[in-house]
Amino acid sequence: MTVLLIADVNDGVLATDAVAKSLSALAGLGDVHVLVAGTGGDAAAASAARLAGVKKVLFADDHAYCHGMAESTAALVVSLAGNYSHICGAATAFNKNVLPRVAALLDVMVISDTTAVIDADTFERPIYAGNAVQIVKSSDTKKVFTLRTATFTAVVATGSAAVEKIGGPGEAGLSSWVADKVAASDRPELTSAKVVVSGGRGVGSKVSFDLIEGLADKLGAAVGASRAAVDSGYAPNDWQVGQTGKVVAPQLYVAIGISGAIQHLAGMKDSKVIVAINKDEDAPIFQVADYGFVADLFTAVPELIGKL
């Protein structure tokens, strides 16, 4: 068996954490080839080649695959599919856009948010907001799936795989890139950060959310938010943690003013250590927290920042 792993590449830079954790999830499934697509991805291809577990890197040096254009990338993957028993990628926005299209074109199912590869045909994935684990056995000739990488350990860069340049069908003509609007931040990326500080509805306002950011900066952490906080306009969408947001599993997760709705827990309950600050002692968040502090966040957080 040979696996095709689709790499997430942004502006010619490999999303190393996502790819390295995906390789860890695929260990034992067979040889892994990594697909890097898009002009200017030479450095990304070289980075992928250094990751342990990579047998070969396929580099499609064509502008048609730049900017995450899903239609063109899906057509490229399908053109390569004949050589592979498994086609997968980390459950990033890019791969969630590409892989369902690939599955549809191949007329097979897509298994989303896989948390464990049991064997070549059997996969584990969470359902019902993470309250149950579903074991899926697929009889499709080609398995197409996304990997929820938060719980996996990244492989190290000790490999030396060959990089092979390939061609493809090129521009699909169904869509065209206009512009990218990317949020810039000096903080760690949310899904790969070792420490995350999140605020919820209890923070009360966008202005008060500065407290959450202040604590995050003291800890060198990424900033997260509950859906309630995002819907209330306290924080931007890309900070949302939960079932309909991002899934994180940092070493430390600090939940401030978050009640702990099941949808939020689905996105962070695999964190190694969970600390909750909430004035409601009956808040569900305390059921999963390793450390709980029943206090008014407007008193506790400034004091915590001061002590740090």
Disulfide bonds with the S-S distance in Angstrom:
none
